[in-house]
């Protein structure tokens, strides 16, 4: 079920009414669980089985893992969970990709192997809930937190509908404790939640779908070389689209959870105002980057095994992070480019003096994640970027420019398209074509300007904090404009991009 | 936000949104707008699902825009007792949809194929995208999307402002007069008075369009622009045309082998459009061989005096009153070709003939 659908409005209104009725907390949790299953099942009912398998395996294996002392048995139990979770993810998400590559490899060594035609449907959100349940099992293995004894609470942790299909990816210690005490939203939580839900839908429906998606589709769908202006505007359109789409979903999820009395972690903190790439990853898809940090980068050794290993670990983490997004080498290239950026940035940072205010990597690696106050001063960016506001601004612009280059690989359907588009962006192709209309160019330019400016102005604060400082009538008027534009956009059929991941 | 601050902001937002929506709806109604359903893939998929209604009670129509304007669905349903399922798509060839229906073993019903030669015989790759998207959407519709459609239908049937073509944010921006960019194709603008879509996917020319020659010129100008564009494309070769004949023959044979019935229809055009069509795409080269090769009956509007002299307001589609008249004749002509409508009201049999 899409948040931007009429069905969801009805579903959420009924659920909210049930949640505020004088039922026992156990009954309310059961309502939430059944609603979450319904929310998921209306996409493709049979895939609900995968959720159940994931839930049951991790509930029982997790508990045993925590209490088991025999090292060998612990490893076997961990393996059971990894095989069950990553096996399903591997089959559904990477099955066709692996088969294609195996066939290509066979052909390369002269073996004529024809893979059987595979038509595997990707279950919505499988990458998200797999990582969420895995974090529980891995925490049990490391004995980072206590095991969950209630099947109901654990099932709800795996399936909680606001964040089930596209995050934020929530850690066990962030969500499970919230199921222990009765929760009904206060009036303030309800109003904040509704405001965030309106804002998230506005980001998705108005900005991503109505303003930007068609320009991005036109440019990335072009089969010829383009004029540099068209190529850049197409990439900027996608840059805005992916942010508004994904951050819009997260904002909706946080808002919906708030209306039910729950709190979910931030997933985006104005990433296009990032100065440097480690700063970017502390602002973009925060719950994935911290997951990769805690369950991949740090176990690989992080920065504790010397400079060389640190760079290798960074690259490995980012390459796998890229592959997490999709079964294609273009996603791996996207991750690789980010890994490369992080390595270069780290190298630059080591060669330039570090001001006292900068946060060290040891702090960044501390679990749980850094607080917002730390985030605003923390940056791996070279020192020259962090001294004056004007330098910071140009640092943010440079980062934004380089991030846009990475989006080419993320969005292009193949490397041919990516290279052609990069060639067009940098004027390397002769005889480029114009494909965007004047109206499309104006829309992309205005939205990009608005996007970058708002990220820059809000980089150290939050929407709710800003709203609380404004006069009530200004907030009310802005809220009304969001809803009116949302209704005028009238597009309620587009899926969120991140569902496919 | 503090409790009181948020509450006041929320109430103000609600009041403003409500006031805006009421004013917005009343304003567009005062401008003469009426209910116009979004004729996108969602509505198309709803109709596609109806082809399985009992085959003796349903007739499916595929084609391009002409059959959408020229078939008056209430008249058809009144005269035949059959439900008309309209699957034609504006500006598109019916061939991808014919292939979809032919491949669907469950479809065994009656099929009317509207032939607009310029689209029917056009290069396939250019014409498959939109029908392909509709077919894919139909096949992949989720229960949630089906439920959303029901709510959407309810709202669209009551609110003029939900006219996605003209009153959505992008519809309004398209009308704000930003000039086209040289060298970039931009879909020409069709005035809202040109057509409205009903829930059955019938397109109806609005009364104001019939009396406003400026609006008519705007649309005929669009046709001339499309004709100029078509001139720049290489014309289909003999092999291309033969390929279309053979493909259609095979698809029609599949439907017939399951007990289905198929008929071709050439709906009216007039003025310079008809002159151009009959010169560039003469029936001797396309229409007649199509019927012969596929061994399928066909009804050409020029073959019947009662349908041969309509004047289309913009050369290509019938005014609503003519569509009612044409549909009445079409039912007769189809019956003369041997089709039977088992649910035809007995009281109308006499009048119709």
Contacts between the chains, C-beta under 8 A, distances in Angstrom:
chain1	res1	chain2	res2	distance
A	1	B	144	4.4
A	2	B	144	7.0
A	2	B	148	7.9
A	5	B	144	6.4
A	5	B	145	7.5
A	5	B	148	4.4
A	6	B	147	7.7
A	6	B	148	4.5
A	6	B	151	3.6
A	6	B	152	5.7
A	6	B	155	7.6
A	7	B	144	4.9
A	7	B	145	7.9
A	7	B	147	4.5
A	7	B	148	4.4
A	7	B	151	6.9
A	8	B	144	8.0
A	9	B	151	7.8
A	10	B	147	7.9
A	10	B	151	6.8
A	41	B	143	7.8
A	42	B	142	5.9
A	42	B	143	4.5
A	42	B	144	3.8
A	42	B	147	7.4
A	43	B	142	5.0
A	43	B	144	6.6
A	44	B	142	6.8
A	45	B	143	7.5
A	187	B	3	5.9
A	187	B	6	7.9
A	187	B	7	7.0
A	188	B	1	7.3
A	188	B	2	7.6
A	188	B	3	5.0
A	188	B	6	6.3
A	191	B	1	6.9
A	191	B	3	7.8
A	191	B	6	3.9
A	191	B	7	6.5
A	191	B	9	7.9
A	191	B	10	5.4
A	192	B	1	6.5
A	192	B	6	6.9
A	194	B	10	7.0
A	195	B	1	7.6
A	195	B	6	7.4
A	195	B	10	7.7
A	206	B	169	6.9
A	210	B	168	7.8
A	210	B	169	5.3
A	210	B	170	5.6
A	433	B	183	7.7
A	434	B	181	6.4
A	434	B	182	7.8
A	434	B	183	5.1
A	434	B	184	5.1
A	435	B	184	6.3
A	436	B	181	7.3
A	436	B	184	6.7
A	437	B	178	7.9
A	437	B	180	6.5
A	437	B	181	5.4
A	437	B	184	5.5
A	437	B	186	5.1
A	438	B	178	5.1
A	438	B	179	6.3
A	438	B	180	6.8
A	438	B	181	4.6
A	439	B	173	6.3
A	439	B	174	7.1
A	439	B	176	7.9
A	439	B	178	4.7
A	441	B	181	7.6
A	442	B	178	6.8
A	443	B	173	7.5
A	464	B	1	6.2
A	467	B	1	5.2
A	467	B	9	7.8
A	468	B	1	4.5
A	468	B	2	6.5
A	468	B	5	6.8
A	472	B	4	8.0
A	472	B	5	4.8
A	472	B	6	7.8
A	472	B	8	4.3
A	472	B	9	4.7
A	472	B	12	7.2
A	473	B	8	7.6
A	473	B	9	7.3
A	473	B	12	5.9
A	475	B	1	7.0
A	475	B	5	7.3
A	475	B	6	7.7
A	475	B	9	3.9
A	476	B	8	6.7
A	476	B	9	3.9
A	476	B	10	7.0
A	476	B	11	7.3
A	476	B	12	3.0
A	476	B	13	4.7
A	476	B	16	7.0
A	477	B	12	6.9
A	477	B	13	7.6
A	477	B	16	6.7
A	479	B	9	6.1
A	479	B	10	7.1
A	479	B	12	7.8
A	479	B	13	3.8
A	480	B	12	7.0
A	480	B	13	4.3
A	480	B	14	8.0
A	480	B	16	3.6
A	480	B	17	5.2
A	480	B	20	7.3
A	483	B	13	6.6
A	483	B	17	4.9
A	484	B	16	7.7
A	484	B	17	5.9
A	484	B	20	5.3
A	484	B	21	7.9
A	485	B	169	6.5
A	487	B	17	7.7
A	487	B	21	7.0
A	488	B	167	7.7
A	488	B	168	6.2
A	488	B	169	4.5
A	488	B	172	7.4
A	489	B	168	6.2
A	489	B	169	4.7
A	489	B	170	7.6
A	490	B	38	7.8
A	490	B	162	6.3
A	490	B	164	5.1
A	490	B	168	4.3
A	490	B	169	7.5
A	491	B	164	7.8
A	491	B	168	7.4
A	492	B	148	6.6
A	492	B	152	7.0
A	493	B	40	7.7
A	493	B	41	7.8
A	493	B	42	6.1
A	493	B	145	7.3
A	493	B	148	7.9
